[in-house]
Amino acid sequence: MRLKHIKNSENIVSSSKVVIQNPHLYKGKWKSVFGNNNKIFLEIGMGKGNFIIEHAKRNKNINYIGFEKYPSVLLGALKIIESENISNLKIICADASNINDIFYREISKLYLNFSDPWPKARHAKRRLTSPLFLKRYDSIFKGFKIIEQKTDNDDLFLYSLECYKKSHYFKLKLSRNYFDDIRTEYENKFILTKFYFNF
Ligand SMILES: C[S@@+](CC[C@H](N)C(=O)[O-])C[C@H]1O[C@@H](n2cnc3c(N)ncnc32)[C@H](O)[C@@H]1O
């Protein structure tokens, strides 16, 4: 993804109350961050955050954590979360490669929405559904390992199915034409391109 660096974004992110600094300190203790025992749903690669913000607003009895590696991308989301005081949503600004240093048996669902496809074979390990990442996710889940993935990329879709199978994740629901009423920024762009411009 091509990214515009926004001046001062690192400082804004590191001083935001909704961004959890040093997240590894809370490994196994995330319920203390929220102050309740509610389930925790995680989105890796939240981008501008439309999806997770809307979910958090509609489901106050669930805690949400959004994970995003680039501070510049997060600024708009932070403004909304702070101004609307969405207390069941926290943000981590980091690369998810170290996810198993941050959570231990406390995530009830993982969302992967329109993840970067990393088409070159030499970058396959960076795909968020690669066997390497699936292995990392093993220890973060509490109970069943539940991943909800959305993608517009056929290659990533087929690759992910293969990886889920190899890593003993079972497919429960699969759709080629599934549109959520809570959409991500990429999903909106995809739908617009597919239905308004291609036909
Ligand atoms: C293609 S965008 C999709 C954003 C959003 N989910 C959507 O559907 O609009 C992928 C996002 O994932 C983030 N990302 C990719 N790899 C990541 C990683 N290893 N750790 C954290 N964030 C990551 C990127 O910075 C980017 O914002």
The ligand as an SDF file (V2000), in Angstrom:
LIG
                    3D

 27 29  0  0  0  0  0  0  0  0999 V2000
   -4.7040   -2.9270    2.3070 C   0  0  0  0  0  0  0  0  0  0  0  0
   -4.8260   -2.1260    3.8420 S   0  0  0  0  0  0  0  0  0  0  0  0
   -6.4650   -2.5490    4.4020 C   0  0  0  0  0  0  0  0  0  0  0  0
   -6.9330   -1.6380    5.4950 C   0  0  0  0  0  0  0  0  0  0  0  0
   -8.3290   -1.9800    6.0690 C   0  0  0  0  0  0  0  0  0  0  0  0
   -8.3420   -3.2530    6.7060 N   0  0  0  0  0  0  0  0  0  0  0  0
   -9.3800   -1.9040    4.9990 C   0  0  0  0  0  0  0  0  0  0  0  0
   -9.9360   -2.9580    4.6300 O   0  0  0  0  0  0  0  0  0  0  0  0
   -9.6800   -0.7920    4.5250 O   0  0  0  0  0  0  0  0  0  0  0  0
   -3.8160   -3.1510    4.8580 C   0  0  0  0  0  0  0  0  0  0  0  0
   -3.4490   -2.5050    6.1680 C   0  0  0  0  0  0  0  0  0  0  0  0
   -2.7780   -3.4620    6.9880 O   0  0  0  0  0  0  0  0  0  0  0  0
   -1.6500   -2.8540    7.5900 C   0  0  0  0  0  0  0  0  0  0  0  0
   -0.6870   -3.9480    7.8500 N   0  0  0  0  0  0  0  0  0  0  0  0
   -0.1390   -4.7520    6.9200 C   0  0  0  0  0  0  0  0  0  0  0  0
    0.7110   -5.6270    7.4860 N   0  0  0  0  0  0  0  0  0  0  0  0
    0.6770   -5.3630    8.8180 C   0  0  0  0  0  0  0  0  0  0  0  0
    1.3490   -5.9100    9.9180 C   0  0  0  0  0  0  0  0  0  0  0  0
    2.2530   -6.9090    9.7730 N   0  0  0  0  0  0  0  0  0  0  0  0
    1.1130   -5.4080   11.1500 N   0  0  0  0  0  0  0  0  0  0  0  0
    0.2260   -4.3780   11.3080 C   0  0  0  0  0  0  0  0  0  0  0  0
   -0.4440   -3.8090   10.2840 N   0  0  0  0  0  0  0  0  0  0  0  0
   -0.2250   -4.2880    9.0520 C   0  0  0  0  0  0  0  0  0  0  0  0
   -1.1710   -1.8570    6.5610 C   0  0  0  0  0  0  0  0  0  0  0  0
   -0.3650   -0.8480    7.1110 O   0  0  0  0  0  0  0  0  0  0  0  0
   -2.4940   -1.3350    6.0170 C   0  0  0  0  0  0  0  0  0  0  0  0
   -2.9820   -0.2190    6.7430 O   0  0  0  0  0  0  0  0  0  0  0  0
  1  2  1  0
  2  3  1  0
  2 10  1  0
  3  4  1  0
  4  5  1  0
  5  6  1  0
  5  7  1  0
  7  8  2  0
  7  9  1  0
 10 11  1  0
 11 12  1  0
 11 26  1  0
 12 13  1  0
 13 14  1  0
 13 24  1  0
 14 15  1  0
 14 23  1  0
 15 16  2  0
 16 17  1  0
 17 18  1  0
 17 23  2  0
 18 19  1  0
 18 20  2  0
 20 21  1  0
 21 22  2  0
 22 23  1  0
 24 25  1  0
 24 26  1  0
 26 27  1  0
M  CHG  2   2   1   9  -1
M  END
$$$$
